[in-house]
């Protein structure tokens, strides 16, 4: 081994961290050779194995023009390790912070997500060290570079090396930057995501990765060597001298390798930085280069999760390989064996023909590998891991694998990206560059985002964060396709729980859900229980009803915003769409749209108090007890011409906003008013008697069939920020007629409007509002400016579950189109959930995210290709992996994400632990038990931990059924079981 450990590192200095060159980070060796580290994240979309291999080969082929002559090299390393604490902390800390800021008690869920990541995630890093050697420089320019350096630091009296303050060699910079740009452009052209490592969070990410490849446990994530220049605290000298070396910072090699190393007697292992390493070299290459995935399969097949094996593989490819001598040797071999062994003759002729092909570029190639044990592990594991790694390589088309012959430390540093400029261990193979591309580890899945509220994993165990309202996307419109039993409810609930709890804000976002049944109840209950008692009104679950006696559930489609006498354009559009849906049997009748639009305009004009009309609605007692009491309490003078608008204004002046909102509901037109308007002679003259009568008949039918829409609004979701509207009691689950589809459409539209009017709008609308003039108008405008400012700062999501039962209505499509187009401006995301892919055909243009949980039928495959333009590779992967939830593994989801003009198809594993399953359960007995245990514990998070520990499968239903008969009928079953569980957990 070398006398000094730092002799194994070639790095002398680095580029500046600030200034004009900071955008092109690099470091350089003692002879000026310059290196840039590129991190390759992987492929940005699903591709077939063959396509992945071909693209890898294409990358090497396309950059091989820069490797024909001496002067350039690349080192590609693939490392898998299980030092994931920093990665997990980076993902979990923002979630924990967001939940804490919102006041949510869900630490158990956060802890479980952390545990799931620790148990299922590995750290895989692919780095490309791009080297430009002094041979690439113009000789005269390089000599001038050297002369300048000698004229400065060369004249100083130093007893040890100092870091050159001149920085990277200027004679190499243009050449090197061009090479780096070529590599990046080639990777991007083949759909590989990559980025240059440089300055990050005050450290040097590139040099940190280089150092961590040897001294991982001694190198913090934001490490940076001291740059060239004066030392902040010079080392004291023992005696006065002219030696100035202690005044300057050391070269980077002395900062990079700082721990002593030792090798075993048999030269098989190296101990350094707390790790024990075993190193291997490939002395003879495989019979043919095959996919790196084949090597990974071999390694994975030899690894069990009780002892996961860390490893690193390095490919050194140096340009300027000379093949002329080999050509002569092959020609000689061919002539010698021409008559005696035709197989050798044909093989030598084939290789010779390849080498004579000037379009091929050959590179000097070396392949090394290492595995290790961590400081906390038993060092005796290393021998077994080394054997497993050797066995995996030997199964990779039968190469020859050897130990280091003389210097294992040198071989170890040569497995590191960028630590050395030139690999020297063993003799290199001369290989076609494009064939080396077959073995490149580039086509692993690339997580698109670095952080997010929901954390999936890739199939090979990498974290895949999913960011709601991603700034990288042009719209926030999502589609979820799930056939029955494929985990749709759990996915939607998980997305909503993560969004509610973990989106980075101190406020809970607005979330509205149109549910059919109680599939969202677990989510609602979880967020509500996690809030302090005095804030639980922020979450609500409302069941809609459609009976005459259920007056408290009425919703008037004509409602508009507080103080407005005429509707905004979006409000008018909704009422128009609602009436068109109500009259869907007349669809296609000439003049229908014109009549409805005229009707809507006339009704608001008729009942407004700011025009020439005197038809505003007059206040009547006994319509709303709270309003009557408020009028008495505040001494509002009543008279026979007192309008509901006047009452609204008076209450608003008094600062009684909630009461003003209630009062205005009685000033609005209602469906019965449509019948009056349509009976007017002027309407019949303008639109025809027959059409007016037909519309009257349709609206009369609606009034009779839908008492929920037949009067002033009484249903109020109040101050709820998260609300689920259950339509089960009013929806026809298997619609078979036009009337059935109309029923479903009207309730979906009204439920949507009930939530949307809480969260829609922007500041530009305030100036266009038709409010009273003078002081009263200013009061309303001030209210709306404050309201819009508050709402606009809060993210929003609206979910249409069971969307397929609307019958793919054009009217609904039109309404959704308006929501999506204005959603980004409002901070609104829309999610549609359906059991039929063809329901989404109208929305593919806008969809930013598509989730597919299961692809099982030929029709689903065809629709995936026809509607969403998925290629064969995507469909094949979906058929293989998207099969529904798997116990212990979760569900694999096919996700298509659209980012700024490009689309990515990815496979994500949604693995939920028992805490999350308990939090989102919809089973009646489990919900009752969870509620009772929360009351006993006094803390929702503690209750979840007890339930998850006792029933890790996520349900106590079987236990409930077994013990319930033994509990006296006078006692509450849930409370008794909860008390038993609590006592077991706290003996």
N, C-alpha and C positions, 0 to 999 in steps of 0.2 A: 504494500500500500504506500501511497505518497506520504512524504514526511509531514506535510501540513494538510489538514483536511480541506482547506479552501483551494488547494491546488486542483481539486476535482471540479471546480466551477470555473467557467470561462468568462463570466460576466464582469466587466470592468466598470461600466457606468450606465447612465440612463438619460433619457430625454427629460426636459424640464416638465414639472408638474403644472406650471402656469405659463402664460404667455402665448405667443403665436404658434408655437410648435406643440402645444398641449393636445391639440386635436389629432396629432399623429404620434401616439405614444410608441416608444421603442426602447430597447436597451442594446448595448454593444459590447463586444468582446475586446480583449486587450489588443488585438490586431486591427480593430475597427469593424469587424464583421457585425452586421446589424440584424436584430431580431425583433419581430412583432408577434405577439401571442393573440390568436383568434380563438374564441370559444364557439364551438359549433353546437347549437341547441338541438338540431335534428331536422326531420322533415316537417313541413308545415301542413301536410295533408296526407291522408292514407294513400299509399301506393302499393301495388303488388310487389312481391319479393323480387321478381325478375326486373320490374321497372326500377326498383330501388337499386339493385346491383348495377343495372345499366347506367343509371344517373351517377352513381359513384364512379364508375369507369369513365363516364363522360367528363367528370370534373378533372380527373387526372390527365385525361387526353387533352382537354382544352388548356390546361396550364403547362402541359409538357413542352410547349414551344419555348418557355422560359427556362427549361431544364436541359436543353440540348447541349449548351456549353457550360463549362465550369463557372462557378460564381453564385449558384443559388441552390438551396435545399429546403426541404420541408420535413418536419417531424410531426407525426400524428400520434397522439396517445389517447387511449381509452382507459379510464379508471373507474372501477366500482368499489366503493367502500361503504361502511356502515357508520361513519362519523357524521350523523345527520342532526345532531343537537342544534347546531346553528341554523340549519335550513328549517327545521321544525319550529324553532323559536321565531324565526323571521315570519313564518306563516301564521303562527298562533298568537303572538303578542298583539297584533292589530285587532284580532277578534276579541280577545280578552279585554282590551282597552275600550273598544266600542260598546260592548255589553255593559261594562262598568259605568261608562259615561251615560248610558241610557237608564241606569238604575235597575238593570235586569239581573235577577238572581238565577243564573244558569251556568255557574262555574262547573257543575258536574258534566254538562254537555261539552264545554270547552276542554275539560280534562280528558274526556273520552276521545274527542277528535285528535287530541295530542297523542293519546295512547294508540289509536288506530294508525296514525302516521308512523310512530316508532316501530310498530309491529309489521308494517307492510311496505316501508319505503327504504330504498337504498340511494346512495349518492352516486350518480354516474356523471362523469365529466369527460367531454371530448375536447381536446385542445390541439391546435395546429400551430406549431412554431415555424414561422416563415423567416428563413435566413437568407441574407444577401452577403456574400463574402467579398473580400478585398479584390478577388479576381474580376469582379463585375465592374470595378471602377476603372476609369481612364487612368493609366499608370502615372501620367504627369500630374493629374489632379490629386491622386492618392499621395504622391511624394510631397506635394505642396501641403497637404493636410498634415503629414508627419513633420514637415519642417516647421510649420506654425506651432505645433505642440511642443517641439523641442525648444523653440525660441521662448516659450513661457515656462511651463513646469519643468522642462528639461534643464533649466539653469538653476533650479532650486537645489539646495543641499538637503537631501532626505536620506534617512536611514531605513525607511520602509516606503512601500508604495503609497501613493495618494491618489484620490479619484481625480481624473482629468477634468478640469473646469471647462474645457472646450466643448464638451458634449459629444454627441454622435458625429461621425466623420461626414463632413459635408460632401465629399466626393462620392459617397454611396447613397445619399439621401434620395435623390430623384429616382435612381434606379430601384431602390428598395420600396419607396412609396408606390411606384408603378406596379411592382410585383405584388404587393399587398392588395392593391385595388383590383388587380386581375384575379387573385384568389377569391376575394369577396364577391366580385361580380359573377364569377363562374359558379360559385356556390348558390348565389341568389337565383341565377338563371335556371338552375336545376332544382329549385324549390327547397333548398337547405337554408335554414335560418342560422345566421352567424353574426357575431359582433366582435369588434376589436376590444381587447381588455386594456385598460389604462387607469387613469385616476378615478377613484370612487370612494366617497365618504372619507376623504382625507388620506386614503392609502393608495398603494399601487396594486391594483387587482392582478395585473399581469405577473409582477414579481412575487406577489403573495402566492399565487398558484404554483409558480416554479419552486419556491422555498417549501411550500406545504407538501410537495410531492416526496420530500425527504423528512422534513422536520414539521410534520403536521401539528403535533401537540405543542410545539414551541412558537407557533406562528399565528397571531391573531388575524381575524378576518380583514381588518383594515391596516395590516402591516405595510410599512414602506421603509426602504433603506434610506439612510441619510444621503442627501444629494451632494453633488460636488460643491466645494466651497469650504469656508472656515468652519471648524468644529465649534459648536456653541460653548463647550466646556473643554478646552484643551487639556491633554494629559500632562501632568507635571513632569518635568525633566529632573533627573538626578543631579545633573551638573550643567553649567552654562556651556552652550555650544551654538554653532550656526545652523544646526539641524532644525528644520522648520516642519518636519513631517507631522509632529504632534498637533500642529495648528490646523491641519486639514482633515477632512473626513476620509476614511479608508475607501478603497475600491469596493465595489459591491460584492465581489467574491468572498471577501473577508466578513461581510455582514450576512451573506447568504448562508454559508455553512459554518456554523459556530459550535457545533457539538462534536465531541470526540467520537470516532467510529472504531470498531474492531471487527475482525472477521474470524470465523471459526477455523479450526486447524485444517479441515477438509476443503476450505475455500468455497463452501456452498452457501453460507449465510453471512449476513452483516448485521451488526447491532449498532443503531444510531438513533438518537432522538427518542429513545424509549421504545422504539419498534425493533423487532427482529425480522429481517428481510431474507427471503430466498430468491435468487436470481437465476434466470435461464436465458440462453441464447439459441437462436435457430441457426445451426451450422449448415444445414442443407434444406432447401426450400421444399414445399409440398410438390407432388407430381403436377398439380395445376392449382392456380389460385382460385379459391371459392369464397362464397359470401362470409363476411365476418359473423353474420347471424348463425352460420353453421358452427363456428367456433363457440359462440355464446351458448348455443344449445348443448354443446359438449360440456362446457363449464357448468351450466345450470343443471345438467343431468348428473354431474358429479358433486353437486352441492346440496346439502340438506339444510333446512331452516334452523336446525339445532346448532349447526356450525356453519353459518354463511361465510363464504370465503371472499375476502377482498383481493383484488388483483389489479394489475396495470399491464397493458400491452403497448409497446412503442414500435412504430414503423419509421425508420429513417430512410429518406430518399434523397440522394444527392445527385445533382445534375452533372453533365459532362462525362458520362460513362463512355469508355472507349471500347468499341467492339471489333476493331480491325484485326487485332491479334486473334480473337476468337474466331473470326471469319476464316482466317488462314488455317487454324486448327481444325475447324469443322470440315473445311474442304479436304484436308489431308485425311481425316477420318473417313469421309465419304469415299475417297478413292481407295483406301485400304480395304474397306469392307464391301466394296461394290459387288464382289462376286461371292463372298463367303457368308455374309449376314445381311440380307436385304432389309430386315427391320431396323438395324442400326443405320444402314445406308439411307433409308427413307426418313428416319428421324433427323439425321444430321442435315440432309438436304432441306427438310422443312424448316429447321431453325435457321439455316443459312439463307433461305429465301426471305424469311422474316427480317433478318438483319440487313439484307440488301434493300429492303423497302425503306426508302428515305423518309417516308411519312411517319415512321415509328420513332419514338424517342425512348431511349433506354436510360435507366437510372441505377446508380449503385444503391443497393437496398440491404438493410439489416433489420431484423425483427428480434426484439427482446421482450422479456416478460418478468414480472416479479409478483410475489405474494408476501404476506407478512402477518405477524401477530401484533395486536395492540398492547400497550403497557399493562392493561388490566387482565390480559388473557394469559393462559398457560403457554409458555414458550414451546412446550412439547408438541403443540398443535401444528407448528410450522412444518415439520417433516411430512406430516400427512397432507397438509395443504399443497406443499410443493409437489408431492406425488400426484395429487388430483389435477393440478394445473398441467403437469407434464403429460398425464394421460389424456387430458382434453386436447392438448396440442397434437399429440401423436395420432389422435383420431381425425385430425384436420388434414386429410389427404397425405398422411404419412411423411411429415418432415423429420429431420433429425434434430433432437433437442439435447443441448449440452449445458453443463455448468460453466461457470467462469473458469478459464484455464489458469489465470494467474492473479487477477486483481478484481475481486468481486465488487469492491466499492466503485471502481470505474464503470463496471457493467451496470451497477445500480443507478448511478447518476445519468447514464445513457438511456435509462427508461423514463427519465423526467423530461418534460417539454421545455426546451430552451436552456437547460442547465449547461449543456456543452454545445459548441458550435458544430463540431464534427464528431461523429461516432467512430471509435477506433477498435472496439472489441470484435475480434473475429474478422474473417474476410467477407467482404460484401458479395452479394449475388448481383448479377447484371440482369435486370428484368425490364420488359416493356412497361412503360408508365401506365398505360391504360389497363393492363392486366393487374397491376398492383391496385388499381381502383376497385377491382372486384372485392378485395379484402378490406376496404376501408369501412370503418364503423359509423358511417354518416347517417344511415337511414333508420335512426331510432325516432320515436315520436317526440315532437317538440312542444312543450307547454307554451301556449301563446302569450300568457301573462305571467308575471312574477308574483302577483298577490291577488287575493279575491276573497269574498265572503264564503263561498263554497269551495271546498278543497276535494277534488277527485284525485284519483291516481291513474297513471297510464297502465297498460297491461303489463309492462315490464317493471312497474314499481316506482315510477317517478311521480312526484307531486304535480298535479295539474290544477292550479287555482282557476276558478271561474269568477270573473268580475262582473257583477251586475252594473248596468249603466256605464259600460266601458267607454272611456274617452276615445278609444281606438275605433269605435263603431259609429257609423253614420246615422243609425236609428236604433231604437230599443224596442224591437218588436220580436216576440218569440213564439214559436209553435212547438207544441208537444204532442207527439203521436204515440198512443199506447193502446194496444188491444187489451181486452179485459184480463185481469190477473197478472199483468206484466209490471206492476209497481208504479203505476201512474200517480196514485194518491200520495204515496210515500215520497216520490220525486218532487211533486208540486209542494207538498208540505215542507220538505227539506229546503227547497229553494226559498220559500217564503220565510221560514224560520231563520235561515241564514241572513236573508236580506233585512228582516226586522231587527235581529239582534246584532249583526256584525257590520252592517254598512257603516262606514266611518262618519258618524255624526252623534251629537248628543241628544238628538230627537229621534223617536221611532218614526220610520217612514210611513207614508199613507199606503195602505194595502187594502184593496177591495177584491173580494172573491165572489163570483157567482157559482154557487155550489148546488148540486142536486143530491140531497142527502146530507150526511154528516161527515163526509170524508175529510173536511178541513177542520173539524171540531177539535181534533188533537192539537193542531197548530194553534188555534185560537185559545184553547184552554192553557196551553203551555206558556204563551206570551202573557196572558192575563195573570196566571198564577205567579209568574216570575216578576211581576211588577209589585211595588208597594201597594197596600190596600187603598190608599187615597188616589191611586192613579189607574185603578183597574177599569175605570170607565173609558179609558182610551182604547179598549178592545171590546168588540161586541159580536155576538152571533145572533142573527135575526132570521126567523122562519116567516116567509111571506104567506099570506092567506088571501083567499078570494071568496069570502062569504059575505052576504049582506049584513049580517050581524057583527062582522069583524071590522067595524069602522076604524079602529085604531091602526089598521094596516093599509089605509087608502093612500094612493100616490097620484097626484094630478100631473098629467104629462105637460100641462101648460105652465107650470111653475117657472119663474125666472128669478134672477138674482135680486137681492134686497135693494129696494129703492128704485129699481129700473121700472119704467113704465112701458117700455117697448123692449122686445128681446134683442140680444146680440145676434149676429149672423149664425153662430154655432147653435144657439138656443132655438132659433127659428128653424134651422136645418133639422134639429132633432124632432121638433113637433111635426114638421112636414113629413119626415120619415115615419114617425109613429102613425100618423093618419093614413099614410099610404099603406102601411102594413095592416092597419085596421080594415082598410078597404081592399085587401089583396085580391078578393074575388073579382074586382073590377080592373085588375091589372091589364094594361094594353088598351083600355078604352081611350079614344081620342079626347083630348082636352082634360084628362084626369089630373095631370101634374099642374096645369095652369089653375084649375079650380081649387085644388088643395092649397097652393101657394097663395092664391087670392083670399081664401077662407082664413088662413092663419093671419095674414096681414090685417084683414078686416076685424077679426076678433080682438086683437091687441089694441087696434085703433079705437074700437068701440068702447072698451072698458078702461082705457087710459084716462088720466085726468089732466094731461098736458096738451091735448089737442082741442079742437072745437066741439068734440063729442061731449055730451053730458050724461053718458051711459055708465059712468063708473059705479061700482057696486056699493050699496049703502050698508053701513054697519047695522047689525041686528044683534040684540041680546040673546043669550042662551045658545049661541052657536059655539062658543068656546069659553068655558068657565074661567080659565086662567086669564084670558083677555078681559072679561067682565070684571074680575076682581082687581086687575091692574088699573082699569079705568077708574074704578071707585077709589083705589088706594092713592093714585096720583092726582085725583081731582080733575081728570080730563072732562071738559064740558061736552055733553052729548046733545044732539039735536036731530031732527028728522032727515036732514040732508048730509049728516056726517058720513063721509065715505070711509071705506076700509083703508084706502090710501092715506087719508087724513089721520086715522088712528095710527097707522104705521109710522107716519112722520112724527107724530107727537111722542110716541114711545121711543123712537130713535133719538129725538132731541133730549130725552131724559136719560139716554145712555142704556136703555133696555134693549139690547140688540136681539137677544133670543126671543123676547116678546114681540118685537117688531117683525121678525121673520115669521112668527106664527100669524100675526095679524095680516101680513101681506098675502098669505095663502088664500084668504077669503076675497081678495081683490082680483084674483086671477080668473080668466075664462075657464070653463069646464066643458066636458063633452056635450052636456045638454045645450050649451050655448051654440054649439055647432048646428044643432037642429033648427034653432031660431034663425040663425043667419042664413042657412040654406033655404029657408022658406020665404025669404025676402024676394019680392018681384025682380029687383035689380039683378040678383044672382041668377035667377032663372033666365032672364033675358040675355045675360052675358054668357052663360055656360050651358044653357039648354035645360028645359024642364026635366027631360028624361034622366040626364046625368045627375042633376041635383037630387031628384027623387031617389035614384039608385044609391047615391052617397048617404042620404038621410037614412035609408033602410039599413045600410051597412053600419053606420054609427049607432043607430038605435039597437041593432043586434049586439054591438060591443057594450053598450051601456047595460043591457040586460044580462049579458054573459059575464061581464067583468065588473062587478061592483067595486073591485079594488081600484078602478080607474075612474069612477063615476062621480067623484066629488072632490072638495078641497083636500089637500094633503094633510094626513094626520100622523103618518109614520115618520119618525125622526130618528136618525142614527146619532143625533146629538154631537158630542165632542169626540166620538170614536175615531181614532186614526187607523185602526186595523179593524175591518169588519167583514164578516162572511154572511152573505145573503143566501139562505137556503131556499131553493125553489121547488123542493120535492113535492110539497103539497099543491102546487099550482101548475106543475109541468106534466105533460103527457110523455112518458118515457119512450114509448114506441109509436111515434106519430105515423098515421097511415093516410090521413086526408089533408086537404088544404086547410080545413078548420083547425085540425090538430097542430099543423105547422104554424098557423097564425097565432094560436094560443101561446105556443112556446116562444115565438118570436117577440110578441108583445111583452111577455114577462121578462125575457132577457133584456129587451131594450129599456124597460122601466127600471129594472134593478140596476142596470148599468148607469142610468141617469141619476138614480138616487145617490150613488157614490161619486159619479163624475162631477156633479155640480158642487161638491165639497172641495174639489182639488183642481178644477180647470181654471184657466184664465191667465192673463199676463198684464203687465202694466200698460201696454199699448191700448188695451180695451177700455181703460178707465176714461180716457178722453172722448170715447165714442159712445158712452153710456147715456141713454135717454133718461135723465133724472130731473127733478124739479129745478127751476132756476133759483138764483139767490142763495141765501144762507143754507136752506135745506139741501140744495144740490151739492154744496161744498161739503156738508156733513157726510153725505153719501160717498162722495168722491174720496174724502179722507179715509173713510172706513175701508173702501175698496183698495186704496193704495196700500194701507197697512195690511189688509187681508192678503192681497196678492204678494206683498213682500214676504210675509210669513210663509205662505204656501209655496212660493217659488223657491225658497231656500231648502225645501224638504223634498226628498226623492219620493217617487210614487210608482206604484205598480197596480195594474188591474188585470185580474185573471178570469177568463171565461172557461169554466170547467164544463165538460160534456157538451162541447160546442156542436157536435154532430146532430144534436136534436133540434137545432134551428133550421135544418133543411137547407143549409148553404144558401140562405136567402140573399138576393142582390141588395135588398134594403139594409140588411145587417152588414154586408160587405161594404156598402157605401158609408155606413156609420163608422165602421172600424177604420176605413180608409181615412176619414177625417180625423179620428183620434190619433192614428199613427203619424199623419202628416204634421199635426200640431204637438205631438207628444214630446219631441225633443225640446221644443220651446218651453213646455210646461214641466220638464223633468219627469215625464211619464213613460213608463214601460207597459206594454200590453202583451199579455200571454194568452194564447188560445190553446185549448186542450181538446183533442178529438180522438175518437176511435177509428176515424177514417182519414187516410192520407189525402184523398181527393177533395176533402173539405178545404184543404189549404191551397188549392190550385190558384185561387184569386189573389193570394197574398205572397207568393214567392218573390215578387219584385221587392217587397219591403222587408222581408224577414231577415233579421240580423242573426237570430239563433234558432236552430231547429234541433229538437231532442227526439230521438227515436229509440224506444225501449225494446222493441221486438219486431223482427222481420221474419215472418214464418210462412207466408203464402206467396204463391206466384203473382197474385194481383198486387200485393204490397211491394214485391220486388220491382214489378213493372212500373208502378206509380212512383217509386223512389227514383227510378231512372227517367221516367217521362216528365214528372212534375218538377223534380229537384235536380235533374241532370247529373245524377250520381253515376260514376263510371263503374265498370265491372268489378274493379278491385274493392270499391267501397261496398257494393252489394254483397260480394263474397265475404268480406270481413263482418258485415252486419249479420249475415245468415249464420256465420260460425259463432259469433260471440254474443249477439244481442238476443238472448233466449229467455229473458226474464230473470227475476231474483234467484240467486243461488245461495243456500244457507252457508254462512261463514265467509262468503265472498262478496255478497251484495249483488247489485245489478250492473251489467255493462251497458252503457248508453252510447249510441252513435250521435255525435254532435256535429252539426255544421254551423260554423261561425263565419260571418261576413265582416271583413276588416278592410275598410278604405279601398274598396275596389277588388279585393281578392277574397276567395272562399277557401276555408279549410275544413276538411272532414277529419274528425278525431274520434277515437274510442276512449271513453272514460269509465272508470269503475267507481260506482257510488256505493261505498261500503259503510253501513251504519252499525254502530254498536248498540248494546242493549239500552243505554241511557237515552239515546236518540229515539229508538223504537218505542220505549216507554213514554217519552215525551209526546210523541205524535200518534199514539194509539187511538183507535176509534172504537175499540171493543167496550161495550157498556160496563161490564164488570171491572175491567182494568181501569177505566176512567173513574169509576166510583171509588175504587181502592186508592188510586193515586190522589184523589181529592181528600179522602179521609186521612191518609198518611201525611199529606202536606199540612193539614190542620194540626195534627199531633206533633209533627216535627217543628212546626212554625216556620219552615223554610222549604220552598219547592225543590231547590237543588239537592238538599239532603234527602228528601223523599225519593227523588229519582235515583240517587246513589244506592239507597237501601233496596229499592225494587230491582234495579239492574243487577245488584250483587246476589239477591235471592232468586231472581227469575231471569237469568241471562238470555233466555230465548225471547224475551220481550212480552210475555203474557203470563198472568196468574190464573187464567180461566180454568184450567184443570184443577188447580189447587182450590180455587173458589168452589167449584162443583163438588169437591170431595169433602170440604169442611163445613160448607153452608148448612147442610141438614142437621148438624150437631149444635148449631147456634140457636138459642131460644128465639121464637118469633117476636118476642118483645124487644129484642136487641137488633141493632143495625149490623148487618153482615159485614159491610165494608169497614165500619169502625172497629169491630171486633178483630177482624183479620189484620187491619192496620196496626192495632195496639199490640197484637202478637208479634208482628214483624218488627216493630219498634223495640220491643223488649228483647227480642232475639239479638238485634243489632247492638243494643246498649244494655248488656247484662248487668 
